[in-house]
Amino acid sequence: MTHVAWSPAGSARTQGSPAWRLALAGAAVLMLAIYSQGWVFPLAGETIQPDAGGLVRALFFPAYAVGLGLLALSPVSIARAAARQPFLLLLMLIVAVSMAWSIAPDQTARRAFAVYLTTLSGVVLAVRHRWAELAEIIAATFAVLIVASFLVGLLDPSLGRMSEIFPGAWRGLWPEKNALGGNMALGFVVLAAAALLNPARARIWWAFAALALALVLLSTSKTSLVSLLLGVGALVFVGLLRRGPAARVATVWLAVLGVGLAAATMLFAADAVFNLLGKDATFTGRTLIWDAAMRQIEQRPWTGFGYGVVWTETGAWGPLAWIVKDAGFKPQHAHNAWIEQWLGLGVFGLAAFGCLWLQTAAMAAVAAFRERGAYLAVPYFLVFSLMSLTESVAVTYNDLRWVLFVTVAVKLGWPDAPPDPGGRQLRAGTGSRCHAKYVKIDTYQFR
């Protein structure tokens, strides 16, 4: 009989008792909940930033420990999956090297360590779980955040709702309404994907998706609502692509037409769009931040000022001081992920992130035609990409959105291994190289 070699790392995801698997899933949910930062505002209030204070920083350590623990369970597979992400590795290298020119090297060193462990958490999740399992773990995290947000909004309005600016708008577990809306927009697409990938529990996940939509509406964040609608469109797009060749052609043409109409509307009727969203042409002051940040980028276009230091640097002649002077107020970040990379990591960091984005976009496009996991990958990628234009969501330490982007990017390059007739899994990461109908191993061919 021909011998079939099974990869220990590939099968590690399904080994162990149900209690052990449940414990690992619970640890992953805990890790993601910590990265959501939904506990920082209720614990520390509005006066303390998530990266300030030894206590707040220490409370991220359990998430780091879970990530390292999951790494220890499948080190070889995780190393192989990471090797398939050259631009992610290059980006992390530039983060570390930026200590050489950082305006605050000690802070860059500390935050580089944090972003390394944050990024690692995304990698290990992608490697250790199939798409359906992954969607449910992330969905469970958002379910916890949804329940907690409703509780604080209903039982403690002074905490869960805004009172001075945008009075009455819900903010849930976060300092302001846009954070709640943005997180719930992402939560909606994840919960919808979990429902589509796990029909046995679809009613549960759809119910939580409806609650996520309710929180987006309660937040009154129009940008978040647009992001959610984009995610719904992506879910419909992926679903239609799976209905056959004719539907695929029609869907692609409709998508191209839709993108063209959206671009034309923004080009020729931008004022009408802004009025509909209740916004102005400055995107609530964001363009002032962008202009001020670009003036500082002109000072160091090649290297930037170092990873993670611009917005906490207090010198009278540093980049933040000039940004505050030019913008007329003190921003917390660049409100644009692309400008953020250029400002901190220079043109090479910007290029590395751009290449990572393009690689992920290409793999997501291919997955939309081939992989059921596209129900999670494509909507999340599109919503994240839209958010990256108005928020600094990329290469951010201790941030759930970056963890999930890394998870999606790595998982697209580490596809689910197809099961054999005996119910076992082939080696992880080989799924895309297997024939869609047959898997051939030596002299055996399994249907």
For each residue, the residues with C-beta under 8 A, 3 or more apart:
1:
2: 441 442 443 444
3: 442
4: 441 442 444
5:
6: 10 11 424 426 427
7: 10 11 77 427 428
8: 11 12
9: 12 74 75 76 77 127 427 428
10: 6 7 13 77 417 425 426 427 428 429
11: 6 7 8 14 15 424 425
12: 8 9 15 73 74 77 128
13: 10 74 128 129 130 133 425 428
14: 11 21 425
15: 11 12
16: 20 21 24
17: 20 21
18: 21 22
19: 22 23
20: 16 17 23 24
21: 14 16 17 18 24 25
22: 18 19 25 26
23: 19 20 26 27
24: 16 20 21 27 28 70 128
25: 21 22 28 29 133 137 140
26: 22 23 29 30
27: 23 24 30 31 66 69 70
28: 24 25 31 32 66 70 125 129 137
29: 25 26 32 33 137 140 141 144
30: 26 27 33 34 62 63 66
31: 27 28 34 35 62 63 66 67 121
32: 28 29 35 36 121 137 138 141 400 403 404
33: 29 30 36 38 39 141 144 145
34: 30 31 37 39 59 60 62 63
35: 31 32 60 63 118 121 398 399 400 403
36: 32 33 39 141 145 173 183 400
37: 34 40 41 50 174 398 399 400
38: 33 41 42 145 148 149 172 173 174 183
39: 33 34 36 42 43 59 173
40: 37 43 44 48 50 56
41: 37 38 44 45 46 159 173 174 175
42: 38 39 152 159 173
43: 39 40 56 59
44: 40 41 47 48 53 56
45: 41 48
46: 41 175
47: 44
48: 40 44 45 52 53 56
49: 52 312 332
50: 37 40 56 398
51: 56 57 111 312 397 398
52: 48 49 56
53: 44 48 56 57
54: 57 58
55: 58 59
56: 40 43 44 48 50 51 52 53 59 60
57: 51 53 54 60
58: 54 55 61
59: 34 39 43 55 56 62
60: 34 35 56 57 63 64 114 398
61: 58 64 65
62: 30 31 34 59 65 66
63: 30 31 34 35 60 66 67 117 121 398
64: 60 61 67 68 117 121
65: 61 62 68 69
66: 27 28 30 31 62 63 69 70 121
67: 31 63 64 70 71 117 120 121 124
68: 64 65 71 72 117 120
69: 27 65 66 72 73
70: 24 27 28 66 67 73 74 124 125 128
71: 67 68 74 75 78 120 124
72: 68 69 75
73: 12 69 70 128
74: 9 12 13 70 71 77 78 124 127 128
75: 9 71 72 78 79
76: 9 79 80
77: 7 9 10 12 74 80 81 127 128 428 429
78: 71 74 75 81 82 123 124 127
79: 75 76 82 83
80: 76 77 83 84 429
81: 77 78 84 85 123 126 127 410 413 414 429
82: 78 79 85 88 89 123 410
83: 79 80 86 89
84: 80 81 410 413 414 429
85: 81 82 88 89 356 359 409 410 413
86: 83 89 90
87: 90 91 352 353 355 356 359
88: 82 85 91 92 119 356 406 409 410
89: 82 83 85 86 92 93
90: 86 87 93 94 352 355
91: 87 88 94 95 345 349 352 353 356 395
92: 88 89 95 96 115 116 119
93: 89 90 96 97
94: 90 91 97 98 345 346 348 349 352
95: 91 92 98 112 115 116 307 345 349 395
96: 92 93 99 112
97: 93 94 100
98: 94 95 101 102 108 112 303 304 306 307 344 345 346 349
99: 96 102 105 108 109 112 306 307
100: 97 105
101: 98 300 303 304 305 306
102: 98 99 105 107 108 305 306 307 309
103: 305 306 309 310 313 315 318 319
104: 107 108 306 309 312 313
105: 99 100 102 108 109 306
106: 109 110
107: 102 104 110 111 306 308 309 312
108: 98 99 102 104 105 111 112 306 307 308 309
109: 99 105 106 112 113
110: 106 107 113 114
111: 51 107 108 114 115 307 308 309 397
112: 95 96 98 99 108 109 115 116 307 308
113: 109 110 116 117
114: 60 110 111 117 118 397 398
115: 92 95 111 112 118 119 307 308 395 396 397 402
116: 92 95 112 113 119 120
117: 63 64 67 68 113 114 120 121
118: 35 114 115 121 122 396 397 398 399 402 403
119: 88 92 115 116 122 123 402 403 406
120: 67 68 71 116 117 123 124
121: 31 32 35 63 64 66 67 117 118 124 125 403 406
122: 118 119 125 126 402 403 404 405 406 407 409 410
123: 78 81 82 119 120 126 127 406 407 410
124: 67 70 71 74 78 120 121 127 128
125: 28 70 121 122 128 129 134 137 403 407
126: 81 122 123 129 134 406 407 408 409 410 411 414
127: 9 74 77 78 81 123 124 410 414 428 429
128: 12 13 24 70 73 74 77 124 125
129: 13 28 125 126 133 134 137
130: 13 133 134 416
131: 134 135 197 371 372 373 375 376 377 411 416
132: 135 136 197 198 372 373
133: 13 25 129 130 136 137
134: 125 126 129 130 131 137 138 373 376 407 411
135: 131 132 138 139 190 193 194 197 198 375 376
136: 132 133 139 140 194 197 198 201 205
137: 25 28 29 32 125 129 133 134 140 141
138: 32 134 135 141 142 190 194 376 404 407
139: 135 136 142 143 187 190 191 193 194 205 208
140: 25 29 136 137 143 144
141: 29 32 33 36 137 138 144 145 400
142: 138 139 145 146 183 184 186 187 190 191 208 212
143: 139 140 146 147 191 208
144: 29 33 140 141 147 148
145: 33 36 38 141 142 148 149 172 173 183 187
146: 142 143 149 150 184 187 208 211 212 215
147: 143 144 150 151
148: 38 144 145 151 152 172 173
149: 38 145 146 152 153 160 170 172 173 180 184 215
150: 146 147 153 154 172 211 215
151: 147 148 154 155 160
152: 42 148 149 155 156 159 160 172 173
153: 149 150 156 157 160 161 170 172 218
154: 150 151 157 160
155: 151 152 160
156: 152 153 159 160
157: 153 154 160 161
158: 161 163
159: 41 42 152 156
160: 149 151 152 153 154 155 156 157 170 171 172 173
161: 153 157 158 167 168 169 170 171
162: 165 166 167 168 169 170 171 176 177
163: 158 167
164: 167
165: 162 176
166: 162 169 177 220
167: 161 162 163 164
168: 161 162
169: 161 162 166 177 218 219 220 221
170: 149 153 160 161 162 177 180 215 218 219 220
171: 160 161 162 174 175 176 177 179 180 219
172: 38 145 148 149 150 152 153 160 180 184 215 219
173: 36 38 39 41 42 145 148 149 152 160 180
174: 37 38 41 171 179 180 183
175: 41 46 171 179
176: 162 165 171 179 180
177: 162 166 169 170 171 180 181 219 220 221
178: 181 182 219 221 223 224
179: 171 174 175 176 182 183
180: 149 170 171 172 173 174 176 177 183 184 215 219 221
181: 177 178 184 185 215 216 219 220 221 223 224 225
182: 178 179 185 186 221 223 224 227 387 391
183: 36 38 142 145 174 179 180 186 187 400
184: 142 146 149 172 180 181 187 188 212 213 215 216 219 224 228
185: 181 182 188 189 212 216 224 225 227 228 231 383
186: 142 182 183 189 190 227 231 380 383 384 401 404
187: 139 142 145 146 183 184 190 191 208 209 212
188: 184 185 191 192 209 212 213 216 228 231 232
189: 185 186 192 193 228 231 232 234 235 376 379 380 383
190: 135 138 139 142 186 187 193 194 376 380 404
191: 139 142 143 187 188 194 195 205 206 208 209 212
192: 188 189 195 196 205 206 209 231 232 235 375 379
193: 135 139 189 190 196 197 235 375 376 379 380
194: 135 136 138 139 190 191 197 198 201 205 376
195: 191 192 198 199 201 202 203 204 205 206 209
196: 192 193 199 202 235 239 375
197: 131 132 135 136 193 194 372 373 375 376
198: 132 135 136 194 195 201 202 205
199: 195 196 202
200:
201: 136 194 195 198 204 205
202: 195 196 198 199 205 206
203: 195 206 207
204: 195 201 207 208
205: 136 139 191 192 194 195 198 201 202 208 209
206: 191 192 195 202 203 209 210
207: 203 204 210 211
208: 139 142 143 146 187 191 204 205 211 212
209: 187 188 191 192 195 205 206 212 213
210: 206 207 213 214
211: 146 150 207 208 214 215
212: 142 146 184 185 187 188 191 208 209 215 216
213: 184 188 209 210 216 217 228
214: 210 211 217 218
215: 146 149 150 170 172 180 181 184 211 212 218 219
216: 181 184 185 188 212 213 219 221 224 225 228
217: 213 214 220 225
218: 153 169 170 214 215
219: 169 170 171 172 177 178 180 181 184 215 216 224
220: 166 169 170 177 181 217
221: 169 177 178 180 181 182 216 224 225
222: 225 226 277 278 279
223: 178 181 182 226 227 277 279 390
224: 178 181 182 184 185 216 219 221 227 228
225: 181 185 216 217 221 222 228 229
226: 222 223 229 230 277 386
227: 182 185 186 223 224 230 231 383 386 387
228: 184 185 188 189 213 216 224 225 231 232 383
229: 225 226 232 233
230: 226 227 233 234 379 382 383 386
231: 185 186 188 189 192 227 228 234 235 379 380 382 383
232: 188 189 192 228 229 235 236 379
233: 229 230 236 237 258
234: 189 230 231 237 238 378 379 382 383
235: 189 192 193 196 231 232 238 239 375 379
236: 232 233 239 240
237: 233 234 240 241 251 255 368 378
238: 234 235 241 242 368 374 375 378 379
239: 196 235 236 242 243 375
240: 236 237 243 247 248 250 251
241: 237 238 247 248 251 252 368 369 374
242: 238 239 372
243: 239 240 247 248
244: 247 248
245: 248 249
246: 249 250
247: 240 241 243 244 250 251
248: 240 241 243 244 245 251 252 369
249: 245 246 252 253
250: 240 246 247 253 254
251: 237 240 241 247 248 254 255
252: 241 248 249 255 256
253: 249 250 256 257
254: 250 251 257 258
255: 237 251 252 258 259
256: 252 253 259 260
257: 253 254 260 261
258: 233 254 255 261 262
259: 255 256 262 263
260: 256 257 263 264
261: 257 258 264 265
262: 258 259 265 266
263: 259 260 266 267
264: 260 261 267 268
265: 261 262 268 269 270 272 273
266: 262 263 269 270 273
267: 263 264 270
268: 264 265
269: 265 266 272 273
270: 265 266 267 273 274 281
271: 274 275 281
272: 265 269 275 276
273: 265 266 269 270 276 277
274: 270 271 277 279 280 281
275: 271 272 278
276: 272 273
277: 222 223 226 273 274
278: 222 275
279: 222 223 274 283 284
280: 274 283 284
281: 270 271 274 287
282: 285 286 287 288
283: 279 280 286 287 335 390
284: 279 280
285: 282 288 289 327 329
286: 282 283 289 290 335 336 390
287: 281 282 283 290 291
288: 282 285 291 292 326 327 328 329
289: 285 286 292 293 323 327 331 334 335 336
290: 286 287 293 294 334 335 336 339
291: 287 288 294 295 326 327
292: 288 289 295 296 322 323 324 325 326 327
293: 289 290 296 297 323 334 336 339 343
294: 290 291 297 298 339
295: 291 292 298 299 322 323 326
296: 292 293 299 300 305 310 319 322 323 343
297: 293 294 300 301 304 339 342 343
298: 294 295 301
299: 295 296 319
300: 101 296 297 303 304 305 346
301: 297 298 342 346 347
302: 346 347 348
303: 98 101 300 345 346
304: 98 101 297 300 341 342 343 344 345 346 349
305: 101 102 103 296 300 309 310 313 319 343 344
306: 98 99 101 102 103 104 105 107 108 309 310 344
307: 95 98 99 102 108 111 112 115 344 345 349 395
308: 107 108 111 112 115 312 344 397
309: 102 103 104 107 108 111 305 306 312 313 344
310: 103 296 305 306 313 318 319 320 323 343 344
311: 320 331 332 333
312: 49 51 104 107 308 309 320
313: 103 104 305 309 310 318 319 320
314: 318 320
315: 103 318 320 321
316: 321
317: 321 322
318: 103 310 313 314 315 321 322
319: 103 296 299 305 310 313 322 323 343
320: 310 311 312 313 314 315 323 324 330
321: 315 316 317 318 324 325
322: 292 295 296 317 318 319 325 326
323: 289 292 293 295 296 310 319 320 326 327 331
324: 292 320 321 327 328 329 330 331
325: 292 321 322 328
326: 288 291 292 295 322 323
327: 285 288 289 291 292 323 324 331
328: 288 324 325
329: 285 288 324
330: 320 324
331: 289 311 323 324 327 334 335
332: 49 311
333: 311 340 391 392
334: 289 290 293 331 337 339 340 343 392
335: 283 286 289 290 331 390 391 392
336: 286 289 290 293 339 340 388 389 390 391 392
337: 334 340 341 353 387 388 389 391 392 393 394 395
338: 341 342 350 353 354 388 389 394
339: 290 293 294 297 334 336 342 343
340: 333 334 336 337 343 344 392 394 395
341: 304 337 338 344 345 349 350 353 394 395
342: 297 301 304 338 339 345 346 347 349 350
343: 293 296 297 304 305 310 319 334 339 340
344: 98 304 305 306 307 308 309 310 340 341 349
345: 91 94 95 98 303 304 307 341 342 348 349 350 352 353 395
346: 94 98 300 301 302 303 304 342 349 350
347: 301 302 342 350 351
348: 94 302 345 351 352
349: 91 94 95 98 304 307 341 342 344 345 346 352 353 395
350: 338 341 342 345 346 347 353 354
351: 347 348 354 355
352: 87 90 91 94 345 348 349 355 356
353: 87 91 337 338 341 345 349 350 356 357 394 395
354: 338 350 351 357 358
355: 87 90 351 352 358 359
356: 85 87 88 91 352 353 359 360 409
357: 353 354 360 361 385
358: 354 355 361 362
359: 85 87 355 356 362 363 409
360: 356 357 363 364 381 405 408 409 412
361: 357 358 364 365 381 385
362: 358 359 365 366
363: 359 360 366 367 409 412 413
364: 360 361 367 368 374 377 378 381 408 412
365: 361 362 368 369
366: 362 363 369 370 371
367: 363 364 370 371 373 374 377 378 412
368: 237 238 241 364 365 371 374 378
369: 241 248 365 366 374
370: 366 367 374 432 436
371: 131 366 367 368 374 377 415 416
372: 131 132 197 242 375
373: 131 132 134 197 367 376 377 411 412 415 416
374: 238 241 364 367 368 369 370 371 377 378
375: 131 135 192 193 196 197 235 238 239 372 378 379
376: 131 134 135 138 189 190 193 194 197 373 379 380 408
377: 131 364 367 371 373 374 380 381 408 411 412
378: 234 237 238 364 367 368 374 375 381 382
379: 189 192 193 230 231 232 234 235 238 375 376 382 383
380: 186 189 190 193 231 376 377 383 384 404 405 408
381: 360 361 364 377 378 384 385 405 408
382: 230 231 234 378 379 385 386
383: 185 186 189 227 228 230 231 234 379 380 386 387
384: 186 380 381 387 388 393 401 404 405
385: 357 361 381 382 388 389
386: 226 227 230 382 383 389 390
387: 182 227 337 383 384 390 391 393 401
388: 336 337 338 384 385 391 393 394
389: 336 337 338 385 386
390: 223 283 286 335 336 386 387
391: 182 333 335 336 337 387 388
392: 333 334 335 336 337 340 396
393: 337 384 387 388 396 399 401 402 405
394: 337 338 340 341 353 388 402 405
395: 91 95 115 307 337 340 341 345 349 353 402
396: 115 118 392 393 399 401 402
397: 51 111 114 115 118 308 402
398: 35 37 50 51 60 63 114 118
399: 35 37 118 393 396 402 403
400: 32 35 36 37 141 183 403 404
401: 186 384 387 393 396 404 405
402: 115 118 119 122 393 394 395 396 397 399 405 406
403: 32 35 118 119 121 122 125 399 400 406 407
404: 32 122 138 186 190 380 384 400 401 407 408
405: 122 360 380 381 384 393 394 401 402 408 409
406: 88 119 121 122 123 126 402 403 409 410
407: 122 123 125 126 134 138 403 404 410 411
408: 126 360 364 376 377 380 381 404 405 411 412
409: 85 88 122 126 356 359 360 363 405 406 412 413
410: 81 82 84 85 88 122 123 126 127 406 407 413 414
411: 126 131 134 373 377 407 408 414 415
412: 360 363 364 367 373 377 408 409 415
413: 81 84 85 363 409 410
414: 81 84 126 127 410 411 428 429
415: 371 373 411 412 429 430 431 432
416: 130 131 371 373 428 431
417: 10 425 426 427 428 429 430 431
418: 425 426 431 434 439
419: 423 424 425 426
420: 423 424 425 426 439 446
421: 446 447
422:
423: 419 420
424: 6 11 419 420
425: 10 11 13 14 417 418 419 420 428
426: 6 10 417 418 419 420 430 431 434 439 441
427: 6 7 9 10 417 430
428: 7 9 10 13 77 127 414 416 417 425
429: 10 77 80 81 84 127 414 415 417
430: 415 417 426 427 433 434
431: 415 416 417 418 426 434
432: 370 415
433: 430
434: 418 426 430 431 439
435: 438 439 440
436: 370
437: 447
438: 435 445 446 447
439: 418 420 426 434 435 445 446
440: 435 444 445 446
441: 2 4 426 444 446
442: 2 3 4
443: 2
444: 2 4 440 441
445: 438 439 440
446: 420 421 438 439 440 441
447: 421 437 438
